[in-house]
Amino acid sequence: MSSANNHPDFLALILENKGIILKICALYCPDKHSREDLTQEIIYHLWRSGRSYDATYRFSTWMYRVALNVAISFYREGKRRRGDHSLSTLHLEIEDRSSDMSQEKERFAWLQACIQGLKEFDRALILLYFEEKSYREIAEILGLTETNVATKISRIKDKLKQCILNNKK
C-alpha cells in the first residue's frame, strides 16, 4: 500500500484502529470540545500523510506515531494559547470521589491525575506501555532506542509512584 490515503480500505483501517485515536485524545485533552478538535486534526494528518505509510510496518504502529505527534503538537499549541496551567486548574474528567467509591477506583483516579501531570512525551510513553506494547514497538512508534524506552519507562514509573504516594498524604 504505497499510498494509504488512496487505498479503498484506508477509512476502514482508521475505523478499525479508532481506539488509538480515542485513547490519545483522552490523554491529551481535558474537555470534550478539545478532544473533538484533536480527533479531527489527527484524522486529517493521517489522511494527509498516508503516502508516507510504509507497509513493512503495522498500520497501527504508523497510526500511533502520527497521532501522538499531532497530539503533542496540539497540546503544546493549546498550552501556548492558554498559558501554563497547574494540574489543580485542569478540569480532569475523573469520577467524583464520593464516599462509596471503591479503593480501586480511587487509586485509578489518582493514577489518572498523576499521568496528566507528566510531560506530554512521557504521557505518550506510558500510554503505549499501558497498551502492553513491547519496548521494540514503542521504540518504533516514538523513534527511540529500546534501551532508551526501558530507561524512560522506569523513570516514569518512579515519578508516578512518588506522585501517588504524595497524594495519599
WOHU-V433156 format. One record per residue. N is the residue number from 1. RES is the residue in one letter. SS is DSSP state (hx for helix, st for strand, lp for the rest). Layout:
BEGIN
n->N res->RES ss->SS
n->N res->RES ss->SS
END
This chain:
BEGIN
n->1 res->M ss->lp
n->2 res->S ss->lp
n->3 res->S ss->lp
n->4 res->A ss->hx
n->5 res->N ss->hx
n->6 res->N ss->hx
n->7 res->H ss->lp
n->8 res->P ss->lp
n->9 res->D ss->lp
n->10 res->F ss->hx
n->11 res->L ss->hx
n->12 res->A ss->hx
n->13 res->L ss->hx
n->14 res->I ss->hx
n->15 res->L ss->hx
n->16 res->E ss->hx
n->17 res->N ss->lp
n->18 res->K ss->hx
n->19 res->G ss->hx
n->20 res->I ss->hx
n->21 res->I ss->hx
n->22 res->L ss->hx
n->23 res->K ss->hx
n->24 res->I ss->hx
n->25 res->C ss->hx
n->26 res->A ss->hx
n->27 res->L ss->hx
n->28 res->Y ss->hx
n->29 res->C ss->lp
n->30 res->P ss->lp
n->31 res->D ss->lp
n->32 res->K ss->hx
n->33 res->H ss->hx
n->34 res->S ss->hx
n->35 res->R ss->hx
n->36 res->E ss->hx
n->37 res->D ss->hx
n->38 res->L ss->hx
n->39 res->T ss->hx
n->40 res->Q ss->hx
n->41 res->E ss->hx
n->42 res->I ss->hx
n->43 res->I ss->hx
n->44 res->Y ss->hx
n->45 res->H ss->hx
n->46 res->L ss->hx
n->47 res->W ss->hx
n->48 res->R ss->hx
n->49 res->S ss->lp
n->50 res->G ss->hx
n->51 res->R ss->hx
n->52 res->S ss->hx
n->53 res->Y ss->lp
n->54 res->D ss->lp
n->55 res->A ss->lp
n->56 res->T ss->lp
n->57 res->Y ss->lp
n->58 res->R ss->lp
n->59 res->F ss->hx
n->60 res->S ss->hx
n->61 res->T ss->hx
n->62 res->W ss->hx
n->63 res->M ss->hx
n->64 res->Y ss->hx
n->65 res->R ss->hx
n->66 res->V ss->hx
n->67 res->A ss->hx
n->68 res->L ss->hx
n->69 res->N ss->hx
n->70 res->V ss->hx
n->71 res->A ss->hx
n->72 res->I ss->hx
n->73 res->S ss->hx
n->74 res->F ss->hx
n->75 res->Y ss->hx
n->76 res->R ss->hx
n->77 res->E ss->hx
n->78 res->G ss->hx
n->79 res->K ss->hx
n->80 res->R ss->hx
n->81 res->R ss->hx
n->82 res->R ss->hx
n->83 res->G ss->lp
n->84 res->D ss->lp
n->85 res->H ss->lp
n->86 res->S ss->lp
n->87 res->L ss->hx
n->88 res->S ss->hx
n->89 res->T ss->hx
n->90 res->L ss->lp
n->91 res->H ss->lp
n->92 res->L ss->lp
n->93 res->E ss->lp
n->94 res->I ss->lp
n->95 res->E ss->lp
n->96 res->D ss->lp
n->97 res->R ss->lp
n->98 res->S ss->lp
n->99 res->S ss->lp
n->100 res->D ss->lp
n->101 res->M ss->lp
n->102 res->S ss->lp
n->103 res->Q ss->hx
n->104 res->E ss->hx
n->105 res->K ss->hx
n->106 res->E ss->hx
n->107 res->R ss->hx
n->108 res->F ss->hx
n->109 res->A ss->hx
n->110 res->W ss->hx
n->111 res->L ss->hx
n->112 res->Q ss->hx
n->113 res->A ss->hx
n->114 res->C ss->hx
n->115 res->I ss->hx
n->116 res->Q ss->hx
n->117 res->G ss->lp
n->118 res->L ss->lp
n->119 res->K ss->lp
n->120 res->E ss->hx
n->121 res->F ss->hx
n->122 res->D ss->hx
n->123 res->R ss->hx
n->124 res->A ss->hx
n->125 res->L ss->hx
n->126 res->I ss->hx
n->127 res->L ss->hx
n->128 res->L ss->hx
n->129 res->Y ss->hx
n->130 res->F ss->hx
n->131 res->E ss->lp
n->132 res->E ss->lp
n->133 res->K ss->lp
n->134 res->S ss->lp
n->135 res->Y ss->hx
n->136 res->R ss->hx
n->137 res->E ss->hx
n->138 res->I ss->hx
n->139 res->A ss->hx
n->140 res->E ss->hx
n->141 res->I ss->hx
n->142 res->L ss->hx
n->143 res->G ss->lp
n->144 res->L ss->lp
n->145 res->T ss->lp
n->146 res->E ss->hx
n->147 res->T ss->hx
n->148 res->N ss->hx
n->149 res->V ss->hx
n->150 res->A ss->hx
n->151 res->T ss->hx
n->152 res->K ss->hx
n->153 res->I ss->hx
n->154 res->S ss->hx
n->155 res->R ss->hx
n->156 res->I ss->hx
n->157 res->K ss->hx
n->158 res->D ss->hx
n->159 res->K ss->hx
n->160 res->L ss->hx
n->161 res->K ss->hx
n->162 res->Q ss->hx
n->163 res->C ss->hx
n->164 res->I ss->hx
n->165 res->L ss->hx
n->166 res->N ss->hx
n->167 res->N ss->hx
n->168 res->K ss->hx
n->169 res->K ss->lp
END
